[in-house]
Amino acid sequence: MDFLLDIAEPGQSAAPHAGPVKRVVGIDLGTTYSLVAAMSTDGGPLCIPDAEGQCALPSVVHYAGQRQIVVGRAAQQLALSHPERTISSVKRLMGRGLQELQKDPTHATPPWPLQDGEGGMVCIDVADRLVSPVEVSAEILKVLKLRAEEALGGPLQGAVVTVPAYFDDAQRQATKDAARLAGLEVLRLVNEPTAAALAYGLDRFEGGADRQGLFAIYDLGGGTFDVSILRLEQGVFQVLATGGNSRLGGDDFDQRVLTEIVTLLGEEGLDGQRLQACRQLARNTKEALTTAEQVNMPLPLPDGTVWQQAMTRSRFETLIEDLVRSTGLVCRRALKDAGIRPEQLQGVVLVGGSTRVPAVRRYVAELFGREPLSDLDPDQVVALGAAHQADLLAGNKESELLLLDVTPLSLGLETMGELVEKVIPRNTPIPAARAQAFTTFKDGQSAMAIHVVQGERELVSQCRSLARFELRGIPPMVAGAARIRVTFRVDADGLLTVAAQEETTGVEQSVVVKPSYGLSDGQIEQMLREALTHGADDMRLRLLHEAKVEAERVLHALRAALQQDGDLLSTAERELVEASAGRLLESLLVEDHERINQQVSRLDKETTFFAQRRMDRGIKAAMQGRHVGDFA
């Protein structure tokens, strides 16, 4: 797979830009899976696969102690044996506090304890240390960054990272902090539905009179749901309205199936490993029912037997029906905010892995009165659109397309009586700047406390507190005489700056709103210093741990094969195989990943004849009693 690096011939200029092509990527930091994409040599975006050809990286991080960290599929496997050390679905914790989570009825209890972090954001107690969701997300981003740099042939010069449209300021800042901690320069945060629209817009509506229309982007991922209503007209994508639920997604489908499994088991108080095994079974069942009408749910029991029950697609759809239909309320509100009716839409685009569920697709068709579009892979479309946007922002090519996104939630100030005065209403196109005049409440008042909040409710206690600062130096006047002009500015990433100025004196105070749930600059700098200091050791430990995980997997598979088909070997052959396995076991005692990998390869070669015999036995068993014509 070839990616775009520098398409200029010697002595020529690369069109349409003059300089070398910058190495930039689009990243979809997802709840369940994360992806990275870049522009290919043919001008289109492609997701970058790992060494095994897999584009989707499971958003799972395992902490093994002594700074050993495993990310992705290997971490996913370790979740079954070490759930208390393996973190998944961390996106749902980004920018959130412990009390907020405890009050959330949709929050499922994780297998690891949560604590209040230093900056107000919840922290996870794992492997005898506290880690924030920002740090966990940074580990995922580091793997994607390394993958992209290997594919593109050098250090990255920027990335567009996507976020759910309904992420608030704290969640956006936490995402930006995670990228910074991973060593990425964030060109822009882009809303996931907008990125998906960009991917579809370039592919489907290129030129001519067709380059216009109203579209709904229905984005149901692993942990969040978004809907955006967009107008595409003469190359301008304008988001008219957006809505969503940052606490609804495929994880909630899994939770419903998990509850059903635990009920059928008739067991209470499952330990961490048993609960994790049930949780993985729930996810596998959900995914299998996407294509099958019925699946079996096998679960090994402590006594060595296997518990097994069947689940039908009909039962699964009954379990999740209220969750699916709850997305309709958000969609109808977004349509109302945009001032359009469903029949005015030219298309409905499906985004996110959870839209593969047949019940979701049927409901979307019913809700909007048309079959949704799913030409592009719903798992990849966000990353593809982000790669487009990164390429444009880096100046690698020109485009007539323009993105006009909106604020997902209203921004305002606390006024007397703990009321909220909205300065920038939700669905305002960004970048945006709005100002509003306020005055003093008491005679002789020389200072004013500015409390910035975000949300749609009328009371401060019902909204998210973003920042507080004071404007001092107001001339003593009678109440109501002073004029304080407060200006809100939202940049293209959806991040906020607030300034307050007393107009008669020109006294001014401003603050870049850094939500309490973000990391401080000092914390990030300290983490970056530690990453640089321990970088070589961390990589060595990571390679060692991954090698050990693979070795243990191979040994487990060999033991199972010997137990089932050991009669295929002579005494001498069995001794040869067991000696090879013994050498691999011995290599695990030495902290050398290269030696372990060599022994894994040697064991594989020395047991090839055994694998062939097992395959022959399986083929003979399958054909026994059947005629050759049965296979025609």
N, C-alpha and C positions, 0 to 999 in steps of 0.2 A: 504494500500500500504506500503510495507516494503522497507526501504532503508538501505544501507550497513553502519553499524557502526563498529562492531568488531566481526569478524566471528571466532575468535580463541576460542577453548574450554579451560576450566581451565587446566593448566599444559601442554598445547600444543602451538605450534607456528602456527600462521595463515599463510597459503601459498597464494602467494609466498613470502610475506613479513614477517618480524619477529615481528615488533612492532604493537601497536594498530592502527586501521584504522583511518586516519585523516578525519575530516568532511570537505569535499571540494565540490564545486559545479561548474557548468558551467552556465553562464548567457548570454542570448541573450537580449541585451538592444536595443529594436527595436523602429522604428519610430511610429508605430501604436500600437503594442502589445509587451510586454516584458515577458520573461519566465526564470525560473530557473530549472535546472535539476541536478540529482545526481545519483550515481550508486545504483541499487537495490540489494537485497540479492541474486538474481539469476545471478548477474554479468553483467546485461545489464543496460543501462541508462534509466531513466524515468523522465519525467517532473513532478514537484511537484505541486499539485493543491492547491487552497485555500480551505477554509472551505465549500464552496459551490460546490467543485469539478471542478472548472474552472482553467485550467493551464495558460491560457493567461491573463495577466494583462494589461488592456488598459493603454497605456503610456500617461496618462492624469493626471494633477495635478491642484487642485482647491485651491486658496488662499482666505480664508474667512475673513481675518483680525484678529488682536489680536493673531497672531501666530497659527491660526487654519488652518490646511492643510489636504486636502482630496485627496486620490490617487485612481485611478482605476475606477471601474464602477460607484461608487457614484459620482466621479468627472465628469465622462462622462455625467451623468444625469444633473448635475448642469450647464454644458456648455450651455444648452438650455436657462436657465433663467439668467445665469450670465456669458456670454461669455467673458466679459472684465476681469474676475477674473480666468478664466480657461485656462490653457496652454496645448496644444497638439502639436504633431509633433515637439517637441523641438530638436530632434536629428538633424534636418536640420539646426539648428542655432549653433550647437557645433563648437567651434573654428573658428567662422566667425565674421567679423567686420561689423559695420553698413554701411559703404560706400560700402563694398563688396556686401552686400545684396541689396543695392539700385541700384547697377549697374547690378544686376542679373535679366534678363528678365523673368526667370522662377519663381522668388520669388513672392508668393501671399501675399498680404497685410493682416497681422493678425489682429484680433479684439483688440489687445492690443498694445499700443505704444512702440516703441523700442528706446533705447538710447545707446550712446557710454558708455561702461563700463570702469572701472578704468584700467583694464589690456589690453584694446584694443578690447576685445570680446564684442559683442553686449549684452545689458542687457534689461530685460523686465520690464516695469512699470506696476505693478499689485498690487491691494489692497493697494495702497498708499506706496509701497516700490519697490525697484529695486531688481530683482533677476537675476542671470546669468543662462544660459542654464546648466552650471555645477551643480548649486544648484538644479534646477528642476529635472535633471537626478538623482541626489543623493537621492531625495525623492522617486523616483521610485525604486531605488536600495535598499533603506532601507526596503521597503515593501517586496521585494523579499528575502532579507537577513533574515528578521523576519520569513517569511513563511518557509524558509529552516531550520532555527534553531529549529523551533517548530517540523518540520517533522523529523529532524535528532537527536533531543534530546540534543542539546547543542550548544555552540558558534562555528561559522565557523572558520576554520583554513586556509582558502584560497579560491580563486575563479579564474576561467578563464573567462574573459569577452571578448565577440566577438565584432569586429568592421568591417565595410565595408572594403573590400580590397583596395578600392580607397580613404580611409580616409588619409589625409596628416598628417604631424607631429603634427600640432596644434590640429587637431581634435582627434588624438590618445591621446595626452597629456591631453586634456580636459576630455576625457572619463576616463582616469586613475585618474584624479583629482576628478571626480564625485564618483568613487568607493572608493577612500580614504576618501572622505567626508562622505560617507555612512558607514564607519567603516569596509570596506572590505580590506583584503590583496590580492592584485592582483598577482597571480602566473604568469600570462602571458596574454597579449592581443593577440588574435588569429583572423585572418581574417575569416569572416563569410563563404566564400566558402570553405576554408580549413577545417573548423570545420564540414561543411556538408559532405565533402569528407571523413573525418575521420569516421563519423557516418555510412556512406555507406560502407566504406572500411572494417570495422570490421564486419559488418553484412553480407556483400555480397561476399567478396573475401577472406574468411578465408582459408589459406593453399592451397597447390597444385599448379599446373601450372596456374590456373586461377588468381593467385595473381599477376597480372601484367596488364598493359594496359594504354591507354591514355583516359582521361575523361575531359569533359567540365562541369563546374559548372555554371549554369545560375541562378543568384540570383536577383530576382526583388521583393523588399519589399515595405514598405509603403512610404519610402522617398529616397531610394538609389537603384542603380543598379550596380551589379558587375558581371564580368565573369572571371573565372580562368581556365586555361588549366593545367592539372596535369598529371604526370606520376606516376603510381603505379607499383613498381617493387621490388619484394622480400621484401615486407613490408616497403618500403621507399616511402612516398608521397613527390614528388618533384614538386613544382609549377614552371612550365616552363614560364608562362606569365600570366599577369593579367591586367585588364582594367575595366573601369566603369565610372559611372556618379553619383556623390554624391548628385545630384539635380534632380533625376528622379525616380519616384516610383508611387505607388498607389495613393498618395495624388494628383498627377498631373492628374490622371484619374478622381478623385473626382472633381477637379477644372474644367475640361471640362464639366462634367455633371452639375455642379453648374452654370456655365455660360449659359448653355442651359436652365436650369430652370428659371433663372432670366430673360432671353430673352423672354421665353414663358409667364412669369408673366406680362411682360411689365412694370415692376417697376424699378425705378432708385433710388439710394441713400437709400438703405435699412438700417434700423438701426441694431445695433449689434445683438439683439435677433432674428430678422427676418432673417438676413443673416446666423446666426448660425443654425436656423431651416432648412434653405435651404441647408446648407452645410451637415447637418446630413441626410437630405433626399437624397442628391446626393450620399453619401456613402452607404446608405441602398439600393438605386437603383442599384448601381454598384454591390453590393454583391448579390442581388436577381437575377440579370441577368446572374450570373455565372451558374445557373441551369434553369432559366426560359427564354423563348423566348420573353416574353413581361411582363412588370409590370406596375401597376398603381402608380402614384406619388401623393398621397394626401397631401395637405398642408393647415392647418387651417388659415383662413384670419381674420383680425381684426374685421370685421363685424359679425363674428360668423359662416359664411359659410365656406365651404371647397372647395378650388381650387383643381382640379384633372386633370392630363394629363397622357397619357400612353407613355412609352418609350419602343421601341423594342431593342432587342439585336443588330440587324443590325445597327440601328441608333447609339447606343453606340459604336459599333466597328468602325463606320465611324469617330466619334468624337476623338477616341484615336489612330487611325491607324498610324499617323505620329510618335507618341510617341513610339509605339511598334516597328515600323520599325527602329527608331533611335538606338535601342539596337543592331541591326544587324551590324552597322558600328563598334561599339566597339568590338563585337564578331569577326568580320573578321580581325580586327587589332590584336587582341590577338592571333588568329590562325596564322597570319603571323609572329608575334613576336616569337611564339613557333616553327615556321618552320614546321608546319604540315597542312594537308588538312582535311576537315570535314570527309571524308570517312575513315580516319585513326583512328577515335575515336571509342572506344569500348562502350561508353555510354555518354549520356547527362543527368545530374542530375538537377531537378528543385528544387529551394529553394525560400522561401518567399511567403507570402500570395497572392501577385499579380499574381503569376504564376497559380492561379486557374482560371483566366479569360480565357475562351475558345480561344479567339483571340490570346492570348499570346502563348498558347500551340500549336496552329496550326502554328504560325509563327516560333516557335523554331523548330518544326518538319521540316518545309520547309527550314529553314536556315541551319540546320545540316544534313538534309537528313535522319533522323531517328526519331522514336517516343522517346520522352524523358522518363527518369525513374522518377516515382513518388510514389514508394513503401512506403517511409516514409512520414509522414505528413510534407508538406513543411513549415508549421508554426513552427514545433517543431524540425526539423532536426538539425538546428544550435545549439540550446541549448543542444541537445543530444550529438553532437560531442564535444562541449565544456566540458561537464561532463566527457567524455572519457579522454580528454586531462588533465583535472584537476586531475583525479584519477592517471594518469601516472606521472604527475609532483610531486604529493604528495608522490609518492613511495608506494601507496597502492597496486600496482601490477606491474609486469614487462610486457613488450610488445616488440615484434619485430618491431612494427610500429614506424617509424620516420617521423617527419614532417619537411620539408625543404621549408619554405615560402620565399617570395621575397619582395623587396621594390616596392611599387606601383608607385612611382615617382622618378625622378632623383634628386640627391643631389649634389650641387656644390658651387662654390665661384664666387663672383663678381671680374672681372679683369678690367683693364683699358678700358675705352670706355663704361662702364656699360654693359659689356658682361658677359655671364655666362660660366664658365669652369666647365663641369660636372666631378665630382670625382667618384661618385657611380651611374652608369646608372640605370634606372628603370629595374625591373625584375631581379635584382641581388639577388641571394639567401642570406638569413640572418640566423644567425648573419653574419656580414660582416665587413671587415676592408680594407680600401684602402688609399694609400698615394700618394701624388703628390708634386713635387718640384716647387717652385715659386721663384722669385727674385725681387730685388728692381727696382724702376723705375727712381729714381733720385740719383745723386751723394750725398754721405754723409747721405743718408736716415737712420735714427736710429729707426724707428717704422713702423709697417705695420698694416693697418686696415683690419680685416678679416670680410667679410660679407657673411654669409651662407644663401643660397637660395634653394628653392625646386621647381621643375617644369620642363617642357619639352621645354619651349621657349628659345630663344637665348638672349633676353634682360632681365636685372634685373627687369625692370618695369613690365614685363609680367609674372614674377614668384612670388612665395610666399616668403617673407622675414622671415627667421627663427631666426637669431641671429646675433649680431655684437660684436666683441671684438678686442683688440689691442695686438700685440706682440711688446714689447718694449725691449730695450737693444741690438739692432742690431749694430754691430761694423760699424762705418762710412767707407764706401767703395765706389768705383766708381759704377755707376749704372750697375746692372746686375752681380756684383761680389758675392753678398751675396746669400746663398742658404737657403731658408726657406721650410722646409718639413711640409706639412699640412696633417694630418691623420684624416680620417673620420671612426668612428666605429658605426655601427648600431646593437643594441641588438636584442634579440629574440622578443621583443615587437614592434620592428620597430622604437624605439626611438634613438636619435642620440647624440654622443659626438664628439667634434672636438678639435684637439690639433695642435698647430703650434710650431715648433722648429727651431731656427737658428743653423745650423749644426756645424759651426766653434767654437761657444762659448757654445753651449748646452742650451742657454736661451730658456725657454719653457713657453707657456701659453695655457691653455685648458679651455673649457666651455662645460658643459652639456647643450645641446640646450633645453631651456625652452621657447617655442614659446610665443610671446607677447600675444597670445590669451588664454594662460593658466592662472591659478591662482597662485599667489606667495605662497611660503611656509607659510609666515606670515598670508596671507588671509585664507588659509586652517586651520592653527592652531587656528586662531580666531573663525572660524566657528565651529570647533570641540569643542572648549571650550564653545561656546554658546549652542551647541547641548547638551553637558553634563550638563550645568547649568540649562537649561530649559527643559531637557528631560522629567521629570515627568509631568510638566505642559503641554508640547506639547502633550504627549500621552493622558492626561485627556481631553484636548480640542479636540483632534482628535476623541476620542470615543464619546464625547458629540455631536460633529457636525455630525458624522455618524448616531448617534441615532436620531437626529433631522431630518436629511434627510429621514430616514426610516419612522419616524412618519408622516411626511408631505406626503410621498407617500401613506401610508395607509389611511390617512384621505381623500386625494384626490380621491382614489379609492372608498372609502365608500360613499362620496358625489355623485359620478357618479352613483353608484349602487342604491342609494336612489332615485335619480332623474329618473332613468330608470324603476326600479322595486319596488318602495316604496309602491305600492298598495298591495304587498304581505304581508305587515305587518299590524297588528291591531294597533289601537291608542296606546295601552299600550306597545306593542312590539316596536313601533317606538320610544316611549319615553325612553325605556330601552336602545336602540341602541344609541340614541342621547346623553343620559346621559353618556354612556361609552366613546363616542367620546369627550364629554366635559371634562371628567377627563383627557383624553390624551392631549387635548389642554392646560389644566391647568398645566400639568406636563412640557410642553415646556417652561413655565415661570421660572421653577426652573432649575438651572445649575447642573443637576444630571443625567448622562446618564443611570445609573442603574434604576432610577425611571421611566424614559421615556421608557426604554425597557420593564419594568414590565407592564406599561400601554398599550404598543403595544400588548404584549402577552394577556393581559386581554381582550382587545377589540377584538382580534382575536377569543378567546374562546366564548365571549358573542355574537358574530355575526355569529357563525358557522351555526346556524339554518337558518339564512337569506341566506347565501351562498348556502346551500343545496336546498332551495326553488327556488332560481334563476337557479340552475343547472337543477332541475326537469322541470322548465318552458322551458328552452332551449332545453332539450331532447324532450319534447312533441311537441314543435314547429317544430323541425327537422323531427319528424315522422308523423306529421299531413298529412293525405291524402295519406300515403304510406303504402304498404303491408309489412308484416314481411319478406316475401321472397325477397323483394328488397334489404335487408341488408345481404343476405346470401352470 
